[in-house]
Amino acid sequence: MVAGVLGAVLGGFVGSALFGWEISVFSAATDLMALLGAAMVVFVVRAVPDPPPFE
């Protein structure tokens, strides 16, 4: 759930910065940017290795 919210924020920022899209309205483009942003956040989170366990 946190990845989805962070992804929506990231996607909105990217869409606004790159394409000049208005992010205050709901549309298919903003939904797609939120989905892509969430996918990017999940990709980055999974790419970071887990810390070693304590022994």
PEHUMO-V845994 format. One record per pair of residues at least 24 apart in sequence whose C-alpha atoms are under 8 Angstrom apart, sorted by the first residue. I is the first residue (numbers start at 1). J is the second residue. D is the distance in whole Angstrom. If there is no record, write none. Layout:
I/J/D
I/J/D
This chain:
3/38/6
3/41/6
3/42/6
4/34/8
4/35/8
4/38/5
5/38/7
6/37/8
6/38/7
6/41/7
7/34/6
7/35/7
7/36/7
7/37/4
7/38/3
7/39/7
7/40/7
7/41/6
8/33/7
8/34/4
8/35/7
8/37/6
8/38/6
9/34/7
9/37/8
10/34/7
10/37/5
10/38/8
11/35/7
11/36/6
11/37/4
11/38/7
12/37/8
